[in-house]
Amino acid sequence: MPQRPDATATDIQDVVRTSYRTRRPRVLLVTGGPGCGRTTLLDLLARRTDAAGGHVLRAAARPHAGPWQVLRELTRGRAEFARSLALAEDRAWHPETAAAAFRADLDTLARSGPVLLCVDDVRRADPQSLAQLRALARRMPAGPVVLVATAAGHDTRWEDLFTLPVLRRPYVECARLALLTTADVERILREERHVDGPDVPRAAARLHRLSGGNPGLLRALLAENAAFQHPSCDGPFARAVGDCLHDSGPEAVAVARALAVLGDRPLNASLLEAMVDGAAPAALAGLAALRGSGLLDGLGRREPAVRAAALAGHDLRSRTRQWWRAAHALRAVRATPSEVAAPLLALMADDPGERPRDRDLELMSCVAQDLFEQAHGLREGGDGARGITLHQAARRLAQCAGAAAAREPRTLREPKALRGQGSGMPGIAHARAVELAG
């Protein structure tokens, strides 16, 4: 079975065009992350087939649809398929008989022009239609009939259609849609958006960095006019990122939230495993899904809008659990006290209103003590400003742990600038907590 790990829309058009020209069948599975252009590709193939005088049979699989939804939508009341559809839906007939009738109808239709069957998001197709399509893929008509099925790259439920006997057929090919390159983005700016001038290469590089090469995210950035400014944390781009994350699966969402919570800490496998339910397998699956949709770039570079989208919709209880997990995981990998303190300070800004567990209180007290010592060392070394910042954070953590008097070392005195201002520290947002960790 031929495979194209990184195929462009042009590559796939060439495969379909060759099938039409040589009058030989073809079966294509096209995978890609959300927003990477699978549906747009089917639109393009359908237009080209129409222009070539061919026939387009198209269906979009929907979750929880009734039996034969995909097959009915493909045939869409066409008289040529009335008999084969009736046979398929009649349980009195053997499935192979119905499959042979459907194949014969396609063969007849192909005599008057090439036939393109498009099934979008095949993983959601109803079992009855899947069985019919699987029988077709195992034994395609001899003429120019092309079956193109799309599926999300992170999901393997397409295997219900592309079983091993199907994959062994010489006319079956799998292709993964490639993400856009910086050159692609520059071409889009010049040819489609009619942007010109010496700043276009810089704008293209920036847009590519923010979108990760995902066409859907790029469109959202262009809608927000983000070529030379940061996208908003609640604008079209952030909403597109949220939709993309949701469509990438629960593992991708969990990894994205873990990366957002970890702030500027470099990606670490053991750290990520501790932050994600399901440990290594879930973390690897989530990373693969994020990478396939281009989202890993934005999360890896800690883009504020991407991080905000990753944490959006996270209820308070779940966020609280994530902050604690991050602090414990960072402590376990011997992160610096300020790095461990960052999620704790963000947790306090959320104000969950729940009493922490004993192990959490112990962690908070230990981190406060470590911060006091780090602050003292910074002040002794001449970095008084950062020492004061860490000292404030340490006092806040110690107070929340109920251990300020017992934990604060006698060798460290409160700077004069802080005396008389009360013992509390204003609530600190996650962005400020990450800045502290830096």
C-alpha positions as CSV (number, residue, x, y, z in Angstrom):
1,M,0.0,0.0,0.0
2,P,1.6,3.3,-1.1
3,Q,1.8,6.0,1.6
4,R,2.3,9.7,1.4
5,P,3.2,11.0,4.9
6,D,3.1,14.6,3.9
7,A,0.9,15.2,0.8
8,T,-0.4,18.5,-0.5
9,A,-3.7,19.1,-2.1
10,T,-1.9,19.1,-5.5
11,D,-0.4,15.7,-4.8
12,I,-3.8,14.2,-4.2
13,Q,-5.3,15.9,-7.2
14,D,-2.6,14.3,-9.3
15,V,-3.5,10.9,-8.0
16,V,-7.2,11.4,-8.9
17,R,-6.4,12.9,-12.3
18,T,-4.2,9.9,-13.1
19,S,-7.0,7.5,-12.2
20,Y,-9.3,9.3,-14.5
21,R,-6.8,9.4,-17.4
22,T,-5.8,5.7,-17.1
23,R,-9.4,4.6,-16.3
24,R,-8.3,2.7,-13.3
25,P,-9.9,2.7,-9.8
26,R,-8.3,4.3,-6.8
27,V,-9.1,4.3,-3.0
28,L,-7.6,7.1,-0.9
29,L,-7.6,7.7,2.8
30,V,-6.7,11.3,3.6
31,T,-5.9,12.1,7.2
32,G,-5.1,15.4,8.9
33,G,-5.6,17.5,12.0
34,P,-8.7,19.7,12.5
35,G,-8.5,22.8,10.3
36,C,-5.9,21.3,8.0
37,G,-8.2,21.3,4.9
38,R,-9.7,17.9,4.5
39,T,-13.2,19.2,3.7
40,T,-11.7,21.9,1.5
41,L,-9.8,19.2,-0.4
42,L,-13.0,17.3,-1.1
43,D,-14.6,20.5,-2.3
44,L,-11.7,21.0,-4.7
45,L,-11.8,17.4,-6.0
46,A,-15.5,17.7,-6.5
47,R,-15.2,20.9,-8.6
48,R,-12.4,19.4,-10.7
49,T,-14.5,16.2,-11.3
50,D,-17.5,18.3,-12.3
51,A,-15.4,20.3,-14.7
52,A,-14.1,17.1,-16.3
53,G,-17.6,15.9,-16.9
54,G,-17.6,13.4,-14.1
55,H,-20.1,12.3,-11.5
56,V,-19.7,13.3,-7.8
57,L,-21.2,11.2,-5.0
58,R,-20.6,12.9,-1.7
59,A,-21.6,12.3,2.0
60,A,-20.5,13.7,5.3
61,A,-20.7,11.1,8.1
62,R,-22.5,12.4,11.2
63,P,-22.3,10.9,14.7
64,H,-25.4,9.0,15.9
65,A,-26.9,8.9,12.5
66,G,-29.3,6.2,11.5
67,P,-28.5,3.1,9.4
68,W,-27.5,3.7,5.8
69,Q,-27.1,7.5,6.3
70,V,-23.8,7.7,4.4
71,L,-25.0,5.4,1.6
72,R,-28.3,7.3,1.2
73,E,-26.5,10.6,1.1
74,L,-23.9,9.3,-1.5
75,T,-26.6,8.1,-3.8
76,R,-28.9,11.1,-2.9
77,G,-32.0,9.7,-4.7
78,R,-30.2,9.0,-8.0
79,A,-32.2,6.6,-10.1
80,E,-29.1,4.7,-11.1
81,F,-28.8,3.4,-7.5
82,A,-32.4,2.7,-6.6
83,R,-32.0,-1.1,-7.0
84,S,-28.7,-1.5,-5.2
85,L,-29.8,0.8,-2.3
86,A,-33.0,-1.2,-1.9
87,L,-31.0,-4.5,-1.8
88,A,-28.7,-3.0,0.8
89,E,-31.5,-2.0,3.1
90,D,-33.4,-5.3,2.7
91,R,-32.1,-7.8,5.2
92,A,-33.5,-10.6,3.2
93,W,-30.6,-10.2,0.7
94,H,-27.0,-11.3,1.5
95,P,-24.6,-8.3,2.0
96,E,-22.4,-9.5,-0.9
97,T,-25.3,-9.4,-3.3
98,A,-26.1,-5.8,-2.3
99,A,-22.4,-4.9,-2.6
100,A,-22.2,-6.5,-6.1
101,A,-25.2,-4.5,-7.2
102,F,-23.8,-1.2,-5.9
103,R,-20.5,-2.0,-7.7
104,A,-22.3,-2.8,-10.9
105,D,-24.2,0.5,-10.7
106,L,-20.9,2.4,-10.2
107,D,-19.4,0.6,-13.2
108,T,-22.4,1.6,-15.4
109,L,-22.1,5.2,-14.3
110,A,-18.4,5.3,-14.9
111,R,-19.0,4.5,-18.6
112,S,-20.3,8.1,-19.1
113,G,-17.5,9.8,-17.1
114,P,-15.3,9.3,-14.1
115,V,-16.9,8.8,-10.7
116,L,-15.7,10.4,-7.4
117,L,-17.1,9.1,-4.1
118,C,-16.3,11.4,-1.2
119,V,-16.9,10.5,2.4
120,D,-15.9,13.2,4.9
121,D,-15.0,12.1,8.4
122,V,-15.4,8.4,7.7
123,R,-14.8,7.5,11.4
124,R,-18.3,8.6,12.2
125,A,-20.0,6.6,9.4
126,D,-22.8,4.3,10.4
127,P,-21.8,0.6,10.5
128,Q,-24.2,-0.5,7.7
129,S,-22.7,2.0,5.2
130,L,-19.2,1.2,6.4
131,A,-19.7,-2.5,5.6
132,Q,-20.9,-1.5,2.0
133,L,-18.0,0.8,1.5
134,R,-15.6,-1.8,2.8
135,A,-16.9,-4.4,0.3
136,L,-16.5,-1.8,-2.4
137,A,-12.9,-0.9,-1.4
138,R,-11.9,-4.6,-1.4
139,R,-13.2,-5.0,-5.0
140,M,-13.5,-1.8,-6.9
141,P,-15.0,-1.6,-10.5
142,A,-12.5,-1.7,-13.3
143,G,-13.2,1.8,-14.6
144,P,-12.3,5.3,-13.4
145,V,-14.0,5.2,-10.0
146,V,-12.2,6.9,-7.1
147,L,-13.2,6.6,-3.4
148,V,-11.8,9.3,-1.2
149,A,-12.4,9.1,2.6
150,T,-11.1,11.6,5.1
151,A,-10.4,11.1,8.8
152,A,-8.9,13.0,11.7
153,G,-5.2,12.1,12.1
154,H,-5.5,11.4,15.8
155,D,-8.3,8.9,15.5
156,T,-8.0,5.3,14.3
157,R,-11.7,4.5,13.9
158,W,-11.2,4.7,10.2
159,E,-9.7,1.2,10.5
160,D,-13.3,-0.1,10.4
161,L,-13.2,0.8,6.7
162,F,-9.5,0.4,5.9
163,T,-9.0,-3.1,7.3
164,L,-5.9,-5.1,6.5
165,P,-7.5,-6.9,3.4
166,V,-8.4,-3.4,2.1
167,L,-5.0,-1.9,2.7
168,R,-3.3,-4.7,0.8
169,R,-5.0,-3.8,-2.4
170,P,-2.6,-2.2,-4.9
171,Y,-5.0,0.7,-5.7
172,V,-5.3,1.7,-2.0
173,E,-3.2,4.7,-0.8
174,C,-3.0,6.6,2.5
175,A,-2.0,10.3,2.6
176,R,-1.6,12.7,5.4
177,L,-2.2,16.4,4.6
178,A,0.9,18.5,5.0
179,L,0.8,21.7,7.0
180,L,1.5,25.0,5.2
181,T,5.0,26.2,4.9
182,T,6.2,29.7,5.4
183,A,6.4,30.0,1.5
184,D,2.8,28.9,1.3
185,V,1.7,31.5,3.7
186,E,3.6,34.2,1.8
187,R,1.9,33.0,-1.4
188,I,-1.5,33.2,0.2
189,L,-0.8,36.8,1.4
190,R,0.3,37.9,-2.1
191,E,-2.0,36.0,-4.4
192,E,-5.2,35.6,-2.3
193,R,-5.1,38.6,0.1
194,H,-3.3,40.9,-2.4
195,V,-0.8,42.0,0.2
196,D,2.5,43.3,-1.2
197,G,5.6,45.1,0.0
198,P,8.9,44.5,1.7
199,D,7.2,43.5,5.0
200,V,5.3,40.5,3.5
201,P,8.1,37.9,4.3
202,R,8.2,39.0,7.9
203,A,4.4,38.9,8.1
204,A,4.3,35.4,6.6
205,A,6.9,34.1,9.0
206,R,5.0,35.5,12.0
207,L,1.7,34.1,10.8
208,H,3.2,30.7,10.1
209,R,4.8,30.7,13.6
210,L,1.4,31.5,15.2
211,S,-0.7,29.1,13.1
212,G,1.8,26.3,13.0
213,G,0.9,26.0,9.3
214,N,-2.7,25.1,10.0
215,P,-4.9,26.7,7.2
216,G,-7.9,27.1,9.5
217,L,-5.9,28.9,12.2
218,L,-4.2,31.0,9.5
219,R,-7.7,32.2,8.2
220,A,-8.6,33.2,11.8
221,L,-5.4,35.2,12.1
222,L,-6.0,37.0,8.9
223,A,-9.6,37.7,10.0
224,E,-8.1,39.3,13.2
225,N,-5.5,41.2,11.2
226,A,-2.7,39.6,13.3
227,A,0.1,39.9,10.8
228,F,1.9,42.5,12.9
229,Q,0.2,42.4,16.2
230,H,-0.5,39.8,18.9
231,P,-3.9,38.1,18.5
232,S,-6.4,38.7,21.3
233,C,-6.9,36.1,24.0
234,D,-10.6,36.1,23.3
235,G,-10.7,36.9,19.5
236,P,-11.3,34.8,16.4
237,F,-7.8,33.1,16.6
238,A,-8.2,32.0,20.2
239,R,-11.7,30.7,19.4
240,A,-10.4,28.8,16.4
241,V,-7.6,27.3,18.6
242,G,-10.3,26.2,21.1
243,D,-12.3,24.5,18.4
244,C,-9.3,22.9,17.0
245,L,-8.3,21.5,20.4
246,H,-11.8,20.2,21.0
247,D,-11.8,18.4,17.7
248,S,-8.3,17.0,18.3
249,G,-9.5,14.7,21.1
250,P,-9.4,14.5,24.9
251,E,-5.7,13.5,25.0
252,A,-4.8,16.6,23.0
253,V,-6.9,18.8,25.3
254,A,-5.2,17.3,28.4
255,V,-1.7,17.8,27.0
256,A,-2.5,21.4,25.8
257,R,-3.8,22.3,29.3
258,A,-0.7,20.7,30.9
259,L,1.6,22.7,28.7
260,A,-0.3,25.9,29.4
261,V,-0.2,25.3,33.1
262,L,3.5,24.5,33.1
263,G,4.3,27.9,31.7
264,D,7.8,28.5,30.3
265,R,9.2,25.2,31.6
266,P,10.9,23.3,28.7
267,L,9.0,20.3,27.5
268,N,9.9,17.3,29.6
269,A,8.5,13.8,29.0
270,S,8.4,12.7,32.7
271,L,6.8,16.0,33.7
272,L,4.2,15.7,31.0
273,E,3.3,12.1,32.0
274,A,2.7,13.2,35.5
275,M,0.4,15.9,34.3
276,V,-1.8,13.8,32.0
277,D,-4.3,11.1,33.0
278,G,-3.2,7.9,31.3
279,A,0.6,8.7,31.6
280,A,2.9,8.1,28.7
281,P,0.4,6.6,26.1
282,A,-2.1,9.5,26.6
283,A,0.7,12.1,26.6
284,L,2.2,10.7,23.4
285,A,-1.2,10.5,21.7
286,G,-1.9,14.1,22.7
287,L,1.4,15.4,21.5
288,A,0.9,13.6,18.1
289,A,-2.5,15.2,17.7
290,L,-1.3,18.6,18.6
291,R,1.7,18.3,16.3
292,G,-0.6,17.1,13.4
293,S,-2.8,20.2,13.7
294,G,0.1,22.7,14.2
295,L,-0.9,23.6,17.7
296,L,2.2,22.3,19.4
297,D,4.2,25.2,17.9
298,G,2.1,27.8,19.6
299,L,2.0,25.9,22.9
300,G,5.7,25.3,22.7
301,R,6.4,29.0,22.1
302,R,4.0,29.9,24.9
303,E,1.8,32.2,22.7
304,P,-0.6,33.9,25.1
305,A,-3.7,33.5,22.9
306,V,-3.0,29.8,22.4
307,R,-2.4,29.2,26.1
308,A,-5.6,31.2,27.0
309,A,-7.6,29.0,24.6
310,A,-6.1,25.8,26.1
311,L,-7.3,26.9,29.6
312,A,-10.6,28.3,28.5
313,G,-13.6,26.2,29.5
314,H,-11.6,24.5,32.3
315,D,-13.9,24.6,35.3
316,L,-12.5,25.7,38.7
317,R,-12.3,22.3,40.2
318,S,-10.4,20.9,37.2
319,R,-8.1,23.9,37.1
320,T,-7.4,23.5,40.8
321,R,-6.5,19.9,40.4
322,Q,-4.2,20.8,37.4
323,W,-2.4,23.5,39.4
324,W,-1.6,21.1,42.2
325,R,-0.5,18.4,39.8
326,A,1.8,20.8,38.1
327,A,3.4,21.9,41.4
328,H,3.9,18.4,42.6
329,A,5.3,17.3,39.3
330,L,7.7,20.3,39.1
331,R,8.9,19.5,42.6
332,A,9.5,15.9,41.7
333,V,11.8,16.8,38.8
334,R,13.7,19.2,41.0
335,A,12.6,22.4,39.4
336,T,13.7,25.7,41.0
337,P,11.5,27.0,43.9
338,S,10.2,29.9,41.7
339,E,9.1,27.4,39.0
340,V,7.3,25.3,41.6
341,A,5.7,28.4,43.1
342,A,4.3,29.6,39.8
343,P,1.3,27.2,39.6
344,L,0.7,27.6,43.4
345,L,0.4,31.4,43.0
346,A,-1.9,30.9,40.0
347,L,-3.9,28.5,42.1
348,M,-4.3,31.2,44.8
349,A,-5.4,33.7,42.2
350,D,-8.2,31.3,41.2
351,D,-9.3,31.1,44.9
352,P,-10.8,27.6,44.7
353,G,-12.2,28.0,48.3
354,E,-11.4,24.4,49.2
355,R,-9.1,23.3,51.9
356,P,-6.0,21.6,50.3
357,R,-5.0,18.1,51.3
358,D,-2.3,17.6,53.8
359,R,0.3,16.7,51.2
360,D,-0.6,19.9,49.3
361,L,-0.2,22.0,52.4
362,E,3.1,20.4,53.1
363,L,4.2,21.1,49.5
364,M,3.2,24.8,49.8
365,S,5.0,25.2,53.1
366,C,8.2,23.6,51.7
367,V,8.1,25.8,48.6
368,A,7.6,28.9,50.8
369,Q,10.7,28.0,52.8
370,D,12.7,27.3,49.6
371,L,11.6,30.7,48.2
372,F,12.6,32.5,51.4
373,E,16.0,31.0,51.1
374,Q,16.3,31.8,47.3
375,A,15.2,35.4,48.0
376,H,17.8,35.7,50.7
377,G,20.5,34.4,48.4
378,L,19.4,36.9,45.6
379,R,19.5,39.8,48.0
380,E,22.9,38.8,49.3
381,G,24.1,38.5,45.7
382,G,22.9,42.0,44.8
383,D,19.7,41.3,43.0
384,G,17.5,43.1,45.5
385,A,14.5,43.7,43.2
386,R,14.0,40.0,42.4
387,G,14.7,39.1,46.0
388,I,11.9,41.3,47.1
389,T,9.5,39.7,44.6
390,L,10.3,36.2,45.7
391,H,10.1,37.2,49.3
392,Q,6.5,38.5,48.7
393,A,5.6,35.3,47.0
394,A,7.1,33.2,49.8
395,R,5.1,35.1,52.5
396,R,1.9,34.6,50.6
397,L,2.5,30.9,50.2
398,A,3.5,30.5,53.9
399,Q,0.4,32.3,55.0
400,C,-1.9,30.2,52.9
401,A,-0.2,27.1,54.3
402,G,-0.8,28.4,57.8
403,A,2.9,28.1,58.6
404,A,4.4,31.6,58.1
405,A,5.7,32.0,61.7
406,A,7.3,28.6,61.8
407,R,8.8,28.5,58.3
408,E,10.2,32.0,57.8
409,P,14.0,32.0,58.7
410,R,15.3,34.4,61.3
411,T,18.2,35.4,58.9
412,L,15.7,37.0,56.5
413,R,14.1,40.3,57.4
414,E,11.3,42.0,55.6
415,P,12.7,44.8,53.4
416,K,11.9,48.4,54.6
417,A,10.0,49.0,51.4
418,L,7.5,46.3,52.4
419,R,7.0,47.2,56.1
420,G,3.7,48.7,57.1
421,Q,2.0,47.4,53.9
422,G,0.3,44.4,55.6
423,S,1.2,40.8,55.3
424,G,-0.9,40.0,52.4
425,M,0.0,39.9,48.7
426,P,-2.5,40.9,46.0
427,G,-3.9,38.0,43.9
428,I,-1.5,37.2,41.1
429,A,-2.7,36.0,37.7
430,H,-1.2,33.1,35.9
431,A,0.7,35.2,33.5
432,R,2.4,37.0,36.4
433,A,3.1,33.7,38.1
434,V,4.8,32.5,34.9
435,E,6.8,35.8,34.8
436,L,8.0,35.0,38.4
437,A,9.1,31.6,37.3
438,G,11.2,33.1,34.6
